Amino acid sequence: MDQRRRLFVYGTLQPQASTRMGRWVGARLEHAQAATVPGRLFAIRGGNGWFPALVPAKSGARVRGTLCDLVLAPGDLARLDRYEGREYRRMGLPVRTDDGTVRQAQVYLWRIALPPASPVIGDGDFLDWLRRTRRASFTTPRNGA
């Protein structure tokens, strides 16, 4: 039986990211809108490109991404968790949409020490950072996902 899940994505899972997993999320998308969560964003080099790490922050910093209402088949959420890997923990956070509405959603937070010299993404927008720095997004398959 399919289930609905609200997920905030801010990196390679965003439907507009032009990655394999972004397209996978897009195929399960019921509704999407621009949104932010509190935190700081760092860029991590891995595999064949870059991916973001969202770290909770006490300051007013915000991370920009996409609030997705998804229709998931059995096993889809486990596939997302495998793709994100042990470096991330999925948990519920308040997400603020661009129209000011606050909704609860699942978000993947970075849970281990950041690699040395991981660049901070000051404006909290990973896809814009990729464009501005002319870097490539991570697209290597991970953990069987």
HELIX and SHEET records of a PDB file:
HELIX    1   1 PRO A   15  ALA A   17  5                                   3    
HELIX    2   2 ARG A   20  GLY A   26  1                                   7    
HELIX    3   3 ASP A   76  GLU A   84  1                                   9    
HELIX    4   4 PHE A  126  THR A  133  1                                   8    
SHEET    1   A 6 GLN A   3  VAL A   9  0                                        
SHEET    2   A 6 ARG A  62  LEU A  72 -1                                        
SHEET    3   A 6 LEU A  29  PRO A  38 -1                                        
SHEET    4   A 6 TYR A  88  THR A  97 -1                                        
SHEET    5   A 6 VAL A 102  TRP A 110 -1                                        
SHEET    6   A 6 GLN A   3  VAL A   9  1                                        
SHEET    1   B 3 GLY A  49  VAL A  55  0                                        
SHEET    2   B 3 ARG A  40  GLY A  46 -1                                        
SHEET    3   B 3 VAL A 120  ILE A 121 -1                                        
END                                                                             
